Amino acid sequence: MSTAQTLNKTALNEIAKKYNGKLVDFHGWQLPIQFEGILKEHTAVRNSVGIFDVSHMGQIFLNGPDAFKLIQKTNTNDFRLATIGKGVYSHITNETAGIVDDIIGFCLALNRYIVIVNATTVEKDYAWLKEKALKMNVEVVNRSSEFSMIALQGPKAIDMMEKFAPEANKLLRFGIIEKKILDKDCFISRTGYTGEDGFEITAPHEIIADIWQQFMELGKPYDIVPCGLGARDTLRLEAGYLLYGQDADDDHTTIEAGCGWAVCFEKGEFTGRSILLKQKEEGLKRRLKGIILEERGVPRPGSKVFKDGKQIGTLTSATYSPTLKKGIGLGYLDMPKLKSGEEVEIELHSKLIKAKITRMPFHKGSASKI
């Protein structure tokens, strides 16, 4: 168990304290779980704008003649789509087609990429990519310790960006620009983990607090609020986004996780391709499904899922949806062909609660309109 003395702290740690953030241990990082309350923060992002410290995320750079070859062969998605200034969501896969990590990879220039990875997998991802690069002419550099990240999320984020960096508003979803901010080399991408339109700003530690304060000033007309991990989780689950370590891991495949759209078989060989192709052709034994409660109750990760009196799986992620005002969850079910609308039951406090299979995402935000 980590202690307050051994936790990693972001460059925005003092800012979080200034805004009365409730700090918790998140996989070895001291981060705010909430500020004024999860419901208020969640609603602000859905209706206006919120700001998050996501500095625990990692940045791995690929440079050299074989950079494209490396990212293409270690990932499920097709990085031919990531032309200069663009990125794609993808899964790095292992030899058994398990998910090493879910990432966003951006092409910054010819043979130059930045890969945004999850906090819990930075070292694993770096080691995996280094191993795969051994016989290639490419440099793999983990620069996660150099950068902080801010996520500006919500339909009003574009209005704020017009005053901060108007060129970023020309980006399409998953676009990226490099920009000098306060005389430092930074990156602005039009991405996020909430389902809403927004941006992520990757910048050196020494200027990130100044950027945060600029956004807080620019956001005053829109009632901007600092947001914590609690709202981040309810927002991403409503949007149907995976949480690595819960909904995706080394033991589940991309197709089992319901992300077959992020697999490109036509591009040629990549790690785990033959296993994924077999799953596509022969069918699955388990699949991640969305579930929505038909009765009152708040499901939790680990809640058992039943169909006709038989347990068919457990929930990997689950919570109360502030937008839908119902309990929602994701879980790997042993009945992968269950269709939207089919009835199941969730065990809560030793009682079975009626629920239904539902299409993902649970909620479509402003990001779907870009």
MONORFEN-V39700 format. One record per residue. N is the residue number from 1. RES is the residue in three letters. PHI is phi in whole degrees, -180 to 180 (NA if undefined). PSI is psi in radians with two decimals (NA if undefined). OMEGA is omega in whole degrees, -180 to 180 (* if undefined). Layout:
BEGIN
N;RES;PHI;PSI;OMEGA, N;RES;PHI;PSI;OMEGA
END
This chain:
BEGIN
1;MET;NA;2.28;178, 2;SER;-72;2.68;177, 3;THR;-118;2.92;-180, 4;ALA;-59;-0.49;-178, 5;GLN;-77;-0.41;-175, 6;THR;-107;-0.09;-179, 7;LEU;-68;2.48;171, 8;ASN;-71;2.48;179, 9;LYS;-122;2.38;178, 10;THR;-79;2.93;178, 11;ALA;-69;-0.16;178, 12;LEU;-103;0.24;-178, 13;ASN;-59;-0.78;180, 14;GLU;-69;-0.58;176, 15;ILE;-63;-0.74;179, 16;ALA;-60;-0.72;179, 17;LYS;-67;-0.68;180, 18;LYS;-60;-0.64;-180, 19;TYR;-95;0.32;174, 20;ASN;63;0.65;176, 21;GLY;-69;2.42;176, 22;LYS;-87;1.87;-172, 23;LEU;-87;2.43;179, 24;VAL;-137;2.94;176, 25;ASP;-86;1.97;177, 26;PHE;-117;1.68;179, 27;HIS;51;0.77;176, 28;GLY;91;-0.01;177, 29;TRP;-112;2.42;175, 30;GLN;-89;1.90;-175, 31;LEU;-134;2.71;180, 32;PRO;-76;2.26;175, 33;ILE;-81;-0.53;177, 34;GLN;-165;2.90;175, 35;PHE;-117;-1.47;180, 36;GLU;-90;-0.13;179, 37;GLY;137;2.46;-175, 38;ILE;-61;-0.75;-178, 39;LEU;-63;-0.79;180, 40;LYS;-64;-0.73;-179, 41;GLU;-68;-0.74;178, 42;HIS;-60;-0.83;-178, 43;THR;-66;-0.65;179, 44;ALA;-61;-0.74;-180, 45;VAL;-68;-0.71;180, 46;ARG;-67;-0.63;-172, 47;ASN;-105;-0.44;-175, 48;SER;-142;-1.60;-179, 49;VAL;-164;2.52;175, 50;GLY;-137;2.83;-178, 51;ILE;-129;2.35;-176, 52;PHE;-124;2.54;166, 53;ASP;-91;1.95;178, 54;VAL;-120;0.61;-176, 55;SER;-69;-0.18;178, 56;HIS;-75;-0.27;178, 57;MET;-66;2.77;-176, 58;GLY;-112;2.78;179, 59;GLN;-131;2.04;178, 60;ILE;-116;2.24;-177, 61;PHE;-105;2.42;175, 62;LEU;-116;2.15;-178, 63;ASN;-134;2.39;175, 64;GLY;129;2.97;-175, 65;PRO;-55;-0.50;-178, 66;ASP;-104;0.30;-178, 67;ALA;-61;-0.80;179, 68;PHE;-64;-0.74;-180, 69;LYS;-58;-0.74;-179, 70;LEU;-67;-0.85;-176, 71;ILE;-69;-0.55;180, 72;GLN;-71;-0.65;-176, 73;LYS;-86;-0.25;-180, 74;THR;-102;-0.04;-174, 75;ASN;-124;2.69;180, 76;THR;-78;-0.62;-174, 77;ASN;-83;2.99;-175, 78;ASP;-99;1.90;-177, 79;PHE;-82;0.09;166, 80;ARG;-67;-0.38;177, 81;LEU;-74;-0.37;-179, 82;ALA;-89;1.28;174, 83;THR;-72;3.01;-175, 84;ILE;-56;2.20;-179, 85;GLY;90;0.11;-180, 86;LYS;-130;2.78;179, 87;GLY;-137;2.97;175, 88;VAL;-138;2.62;171, 89;TYR;-80;2.43;-177, 90;SER;-158;2.99;174, 91;HIS;-118;2.25;167, 92;ILE;-80;2.26;-174, 93;THR;-118;2.66;177, 94;ASN;-96;-3.04;-173, 95;GLU;-67;-0.36;178, 96;THR;-102;0.28;179, 97;ALA;71;0.17;174, 98;GLY;-69;2.77;-175, 99;ILE;-89;1.91;176, 100;VAL;-68;-0.70;177, 101;ASP;-171;2.72;168, 102;ASP;-104;2.31;-168, 103;ILE;-136;2.93;164, 104;ILE;-121;2.16;179, 105;GLY;-110;2.26;-179, 106;PHE;-115;2.45;173, 107;CYS;-92;2.03;-179, 108;LEU;-90;-0.56;-180, 109;ALA;-166;3.06;178, 110;LEU;-57;2.15;179, 111;ASN;63;0.55;178, 112;ARG;-143;2.11;-176, 113;TYR;-132;2.62;168, 114;ILE;-119;2.27;-179, 115;VAL;-113;2.07;179, 116;ILE;-91;2.09;-174, 117;VAL;-120;2.88;-179, 118;ASN;-75;2.65;-177, 119;ALA;-59;-0.70;-174, 120;THR;-76;-0.18;-173, 121;THR;-121;0.17;-175, 122;VAL;-54;-0.95;-176, 123;GLU;-67;-0.67;179, 124;LYS;-63;-0.81;180, 125;ASP;-62;-0.78;-179, 126;TYR;-61;-0.80;180, 127;ALA;-64;-0.70;-179, 128;TRP;-65;-0.81;180, 129;LEU;-67;-0.66;177, 130;LYS;-62;-0.75;180, 131;GLU;-62;-0.77;-178, 132;LYS;-71;-0.33;-178, 133;ALA;-92;0.00;-173, 134;LEU;-55;-0.68;-177, 135;LYS;-103;0.32;-180, 136;MET;-117;2.76;178, 137;ASN;-92;1.31;-178, 138;VAL;-151;2.52;177, 139;GLU;-103;2.21;178, 140;VAL;-109;2.05;-174, 141;VAL;-126;2.17;176, 142;ASN;-90;1.88;-178, 143;ARG;-110;0.39;-177, 144;SER;-59;-0.53;-178, 145;SER;-76;-0.13;-177, 146;GLU;-95;-0.35;-170, 147;PHE;-120;2.61;167, 148;SER;-110;2.88;179, 149;MET;-140;2.43;173, 150;ILE;-119;2.39;173, 151;ALA;-110;2.13;176, 152;LEU;-107;1.95;-168, 153;GLN;-129;2.38;177, 154;GLY;135;2.79;-177, 155;PRO;-61;-0.36;179, 156;LYS;-92;0.01;179, 157;ALA;-60;-0.62;-179, 158;ILE;-66;-0.59;177, 159;ASP;-67;-0.67;178, 160;MET;-70;-0.70;-179, 161;MET;-66;-0.46;178, 162;GLU;-61;-0.50;180, 163;LYS;-94;-0.38;-177, 164;PHE;-93;-0.85;-179, 165;ALA;-155;1.39;-173, 166;PRO;-58;-0.46;179, 167;GLU;-64;-0.44;180, 168;ALA;-68;-0.43;-180, 169;ASN;-70;-0.23;177, 170;LYS;-82;-0.20;-179, 171;LEU;-69;2.52;168, 172;LEU;-84;3.03;176, 173;ARG;-57;2.34;-177, 174;PHE;69;0.42;172, 175;GLY;-90;2.82;-179, 176;ILE;-147;2.53;172, 177;ILE;-131;2.66;170, 178;GLU;-99;2.39;-174, 179;LYS;-151;2.48;172, 180;LYS;-78;2.15;175, 181;ILE;-125;2.12;-177, 182;LEU;53;0.71;177, 183;ASP;67;0.33;178, 184;LYS;-119;2.58;178, 185;ASP;-74;2.12;-177, 186;CYS;-134;2.98;177, 187;PHE;-129;2.42;173, 188;ILE;-123;2.13;179, 189;SER;-121;2.58;179, 190;ARG;-95;1.37;-177, 191;THR;-141;-3.07;177, 192;GLY;165;3.03;-171, 193;TYR;-122;0.44;-173, 194;THR;-121;-0.27;-174, 195;GLY;91;-0.14;178, 196;GLU;-100;2.82;173, 197;ASP;-62;2.66;180, 198;GLY;166;-3.07;-173, 199;PHE;-139;2.68;171, 200;GLU;-121;2.26;-178, 201;ILE;-110;2.07;179, 202;THR;-105;2.08;-173, 203;ALA;-146;2.71;176, 204;PRO;-58;2.63;-175, 205;HIS;-55;-0.67;-170, 206;GLU;-69;-0.26;180, 207;ILE;-115;-0.05;-172, 208;ILE;-66;-0.62;179, 209;ALA;-66;-0.66;178, 210;ASP;-66;-0.68;178, 211;ILE;-65;-0.76;178, 212;TRP;-56;-0.84;-177, 213;GLN;-66;-0.61;176, 214;GLN;-61;-0.76;180, 215;PHE;-66;-0.66;179, 216;MET;-64;-0.62;177, 217;GLU;-72;-0.82;-179, 218;LEU;-64;-0.46;-176, 219;GLY;-89;-0.08;-178, 220;LYS;-56;-0.74;179, 221;PRO;-64;-0.30;-177, 222;TYR;-109;0.17;180, 223;ASP;57;0.79;178, 224;ILE;-58;2.50;177, 225;VAL;-131;2.50;170, 226;PRO;-67;2.46;-177, 227;CYS;-125;2.60;-178, 228;GLY;-112;-2.99;-177, 229;LEU;-64;-0.51;-178, 230;GLY;-64;-0.88;178, 231;ALA;-68;-0.61;177, 232;ARG;-58;-0.67;-178, 233;ASP;-74;-0.77;180, 234;THR;-67;-0.65;179, 235;LEU;-66;-0.82;-176, 236;ARG;-69;-0.57;179, 237;LEU;-70;-0.73;175, 238;GLU;-58;-0.63;-179, 239;ALA;-81;-0.11;178, 240;GLY;79;0.35;-180, 241;TYR;-86;2.51;-178, 242;LEU;-77;2.60;169, 243;LEU;-110;2.03;-177, 244;TYR;-66;2.39;-177, 245;GLY;99;-0.33;175, 246;GLN;-116;-1.03;-177, 247;ASP;-93;-0.26;-180, 248;ALA;-144;2.47;178, 249;ASP;-165;-3.07;-177, 250;ASP;-66;-0.28;-176, 251;ASP;-101;-0.04;177, 252;HIS;-121;2.55;-178, 253;THR;-95;2.92;180, 254;THR;-61;-0.71;-180, 255;ILE;-71;-0.70;176, 256;GLU;-61;-0.56;-179, 257;ALA;-81;0.09;177, 258;GLY;76;0.36;-178, 259;CYS;-114;0.65;179, 260;GLY;-58;-0.45;178, 261;TRP;-65;-0.29;180, 262;ALA;-97;0.30;178, 263;VAL;-117;2.23;177, 264;CYS;-118;1.74;179, 265;PHE;-72;-0.49;-174, 266;GLU;-69;-0.32;-175, 267;LYS;-75;-0.22;-178, 268;GLY;111;-2.89;-172, 269;GLU;-68;2.41;170, 270;PHE;-151;2.83;-175, 271;THR;-58;2.16;178, 272;GLY;87;0.04;-174, 273;ARG;-57;-0.80;-175, 274;SER;-63;-0.62;180, 275;ILE;-71;-0.75;179, 276;LEU;-65;-0.68;179, 277;LEU;-65;-0.68;178, 278;LYS;-64;-0.72;178, 279;GLN;-64;-0.70;179, 280;LYS;-65;-0.72;-175, 281;GLU;-80;-0.64;-175, 282;GLU;-100;-0.23;-179, 283;GLY;97;2.96;-175, 284;LEU;-109;2.74;173, 285;LYS;-100;-0.26;178, 286;ARG;-154;2.68;180, 287;ARG;-156;2.52;177, 288;LEU;-73;2.21;-178, 289;LYS;-127;2.64;173, 290;GLY;-89;2.45;-179, 291;ILE;-133;2.38;178, 292;ILE;-125;2.31;-178, 293;LEU;-73;2.47;177, 294;GLU;-99;-0.16;178, 295;GLU;-125;2.96;179, 296;ARG;-66;2.52;179, 297;GLY;152;2.69;178, 298;VAL;-117;1.82;-180, 299;PRO;-72;2.73;-180, 300;ARG;-132;2.74;174, 301;PRO;-54;2.33;-178, 302;GLY;99;-0.22;177, 303;SER;-61;2.37;-178, 304;LYS;-80;2.52;179, 305;VAL;-112;2.31;-178, 306;PHE;-123;2.63;173, 307;LYS;-139;2.10;-179, 308;ASP;54;0.73;176, 309;GLY;82;0.00;-178, 310;LYS;-116;2.33;178, 311;GLN;-69;2.26;-179, 312;ILE;-119;0.03;178, 313;GLY;164;-3.03;176, 314;THR;-136;2.74;178, 315;LEU;-79;2.37;177, 316;THR;-92;-0.67;174, 317;SER;-132;2.49;180, 318;ALA;-166;2.56;180, 319;THR;-169;-3.10;171, 320;TYR;-90;2.27;179, 321;SER;-89;1.95;179, 322;PRO;-64;-0.49;-179, 323;THR;-77;-0.81;-178, 324;LEU;-87;-0.31;-178, 325;LYS;59;0.71;177, 326;LYS;-145;2.81;174, 327;GLY;-75;2.38;179, 328;ILE;-134;2.79;179, 329;GLY;-166;2.90;173, 330;LEU;-121;2.55;177, 331;GLY;-163;2.60;175, 332;TYR;-82;2.09;-176, 333;LEU;-113;2.49;-180, 334;ASP;-78;0.04;176, 335;MET;-119;1.33;-172, 336;PRO;-65;-0.27;-178, 337;LYS;-93;0.09;176, 338;LEU;-58;2.34;-176, 339;LYS;-103;2.82;178, 340;SER;-56;2.31;179, 341;GLY;99;-0.29;180, 342;GLU;-71;2.49;-174, 343;GLU;-84;2.44;173, 344;VAL;-138;-3.11;176, 345;GLU;-135;2.54;178, 346;ILE;-114;2.32;179, 347;GLU;-86;2.07;176, 348;LEU;-129;2.10;179, 349;HIS;54;0.80;177, 350;SER;67;0.28;178, 351;LYS;-124;2.46;179, 352;LEU;-89;2.20;-178, 353;ILE;-110;2.34;-180, 354;LYS;-67;2.43;180, 355;ALA;-150;2.97;178, 356;LYS;-136;2.60;170, 357;ILE;-69;2.46;-180, 358;THR;-139;2.69;176, 359;ARG;-69;2.65;176, 360;MET;-102;2.61;-1, 361;PRO;-78;2.93;175, 362;PHE;-69;-0.57;-177, 363;HIS;-145;2.35;175, 364;LYS;-101;2.10;179, 365;GLY;-97;-2.88;-175, 366;SER;-68;-0.32;179, 367;ALA;-64;-0.48;-178, 368;SER;-73;-0.18;-177, 369;LYS;-100;-0.05;-179, 370;ILE;-74;NA;*
END
